[in-house]
């Protein structure tokens, strides 16, 4: 069995950018990522990949799948 899509976990502080804001925007661009490995992972994402949107600090839960 071949898996064609990748799965990603993105974490965001809800006070900075929440799942609800993402739903309203429909899409987003992450900039200002200083960690090289995280930046490279973001650049590796492709249309059709699944993204688990995790709220860090407050809530500490996966809020949705995009």
C-alpha positions in Angstrom: 0.0 0.0 0.0 1.4 3.3 -1.0 0.6 6.5 1.0 0.7 9.5 -1.3 -0.1 12.2 1.2 1.8 13.3 4.2 0.5 14.2 7.7 1.7 17.3 9.6 1.2 18.7 13.0 1.3 22.5 13.3 1.1 24.2 16.7 0.0 27.7 17.4 -0.9 29.7 20.4 -4.6 30.5 20.2 -4.0 34.1 21.3 -1.7 34.6 18.2 -3.6 32.6 15.5 -6.5 30.3 16.4 -8.2 27.5 14.6 -11.3 29.7 14.4 -9.3 32.4 12.7 -7.9 29.9 10.3 -11.4 28.7 9.4 -12.4 32.3 8.7 -9.3 33.0 6.6 -9.5 29.7 4.7 -5.7 29.5 4.3 -2.7 31.0 5.9 1.1 31.5 5.4 3.4 30.8 8.3 6.3 33.2 8.4 8.8 34.1 11.1 9.6 30.5 11.8 13.2 30.5 13.1 13.7 26.8 13.7 15.3 25.4 10.6 13.8 21.9 10.8 10.3 23.4 11.3 10.8 25.8 8.4 11.9 22.9 6.1 8.9 20.9 7.2 6.6 23.8 6.3 8.2 24.1 2.9 7.7 20.3 2.3 4.0 20.6 2.8 2.0 20.0 -0.4 -1.6 20.5 -1.4 -3.6 17.5 -0.3 -1.5 16.7 2.8 -3.4 16.5 6.1 -2.6 19.1 8.8 -3.5 18.6 12.4 -3.9 22.1 14.0 -2.8 22.0 17.6 -3.5 24.8 20.1 -0.5 25.1 22.5 -0.3 26.9 25.8 -4.1 27.2 26.4 -6.3 24.2 25.5 -3.4 21.9 24.5 -5.5 20.0 22.0 -5.9 19.3 18.3 -8.5 21.8 17.3 -9.0 20.6 13.8 -7.8 18.9 10.6 -7.1 20.9 7.4 
